[in-house]
């Protein structure tokens, strides 16, 4: 019996950890859709992968724009018929070094739009089809900044957005039932534009746990929070 390759979509994948997740999933033989809010940057990333011998698709997506999510859903259905794996990677960090008592409400709003509502819209677009087809993997790229058990005063809007993304993961895992495995993870402190050049981890290492969660076997975990392929406290 031959198996069709799984179809995976990664948000915010023109650079950083998202691009590396696309690369690793494509190497494993999945059919991957790289998405980016800037079509030029997204297509450049696709060309870059092509030069390395990897063929991936491209679709434009701004996770903060509900119309963009709707248009994406229609294009995925028209071109690919289904989606098996969703990686909610796109994220922003606007308030490093700021204090919870004086962070601008606009900063909080923008952060929640990207880091929480975006993943929520994408799950609403794709999880119902996964449930119907009895197969799905959803990976939310969170952070230990959102870990309630150890939370201090670091980047308040960002940290609250990632704690909320973790809560969304629990809700979606419930909605996903036994066939759609929904998990959240921390990539560690990774050398990207967000993490900075002084971060200790490579993107390869940062993407590893997400790729593992995106390709879990059917008896894999759901509703968990992971780092380095191990469950960590909420
Ligand atoms: P990055 O280098 O800053 O890349 C972020 C990506 O998200 C970019 O491709 C960016 O696109 C995209 N993006 C931002 N807003 C978007 C939107 N509205 N719609 C679509 N795409 C959007 O960050 P990274 O380090 O790779 O981070 C990836 C994920 O890992 C984030 O969720 C982050 O919170 C998480 N994380 C990172 C670290 C770390 O140390 N790096 C640690 C913990 C968690 P543009 O190029 O268009 O801006």
Boltz pocket constraint, residues with backbone or C-beta under 6 A from the ligand:
constraints:
  - pocket:
      binder: B
      contacts: [[A, 11], [A, 12], [A, 13], [A, 14], [A, 15], [A, 16], [A, 17], [A, 18], [A, 35], [A, 36], [A, 37], [A, 38], [A, 41], [A, 61], [A, 62], [A, 63], [A, 64], [A, 88], [A, 89], [A, 90], [A, 91], [A, 92], [A, 114], [A, 141], [A, 142], [A, 143], [A, 144], [A, 186], [A, 187], [A, 188], [A, 189], [A, 190], [A, 191], [A, 192], [A, 193], [A, 194], [A, 195], [A, 196], [A, 199]]
      max_distance: 6.0
